[in-house]
Amino acid sequence: MNKDLLNLKLKMLLSLFEFKKIEKLSTLYLEYIKKYVNLYNQSPKYNQKWQSINNCYFYALNISTPLIINIYSKLLTDDYFSINVGNIAGMDFMEQQNQNEIELLNCLYHDLNELNIKCYESTINTPNKYNGYKILVLYSDSHDYHFIRQNSDNLWSTKFGLEKDIFTSDNPLLLFNNPFDTSCSYKLVKCLEIVKPQ
């Protein structure tokens, strides 16, 4: 583990004992995410034992959530601290009145810009051109988003919500339907090749 990330984890732990801790913890967490993206910038490898409690968005970006964040949010709010699309850039797609595919992409592009992650339009079957990896952005009629990533072994994988189960396939179209909510079916909005800072 990198010294800077360990330092930030310690600061997050100490912030638990300070007044206005949620604001400080959120600020430290965003700083942690930015450093994490810079350090872990390779194409993700499939790992069936992904232990991080986070959503499909962070799974697609291959960002692991520190345990201190989940413990803190569970104790404080009786819920898990989950980042939604746009939160990194100070926006929140889930709170926008005009939620649609365009707003979803707008929030995503702002987050990627904030993290210094470049993105290029692609297709599912096109080889990567920029030494990055692909993510699929999906959207449902129930105004929910979903993300799928392509791993370094070319298998596609995803998780649904905060569930721990990871689903894989060589055909990403088989990962569009949520097995935990059969009423929710997603459609492809965009395939992007993302390139993290080197």
Buried (B, 14 or more C-beta within 10 A) or exposed (E): EEEBBEEBBEBBBEBBEEEEBBEBBBEBBBBBBBBBBBBBBEBBEBEEEBEBBBBBBBBBBBBBBBEBBBBBBEEEEEEBBBBBBBBBBEBEBBEBEEBEBEBBBBBBBBBBEBBBBBBBEBEBEEEBEEEBBBBBBBBBEEEBBBBBBBBEEEBBBBBBBEBEEBBBEEEBEEBBBBEEEEEBBBEBBBBBBBBBEE
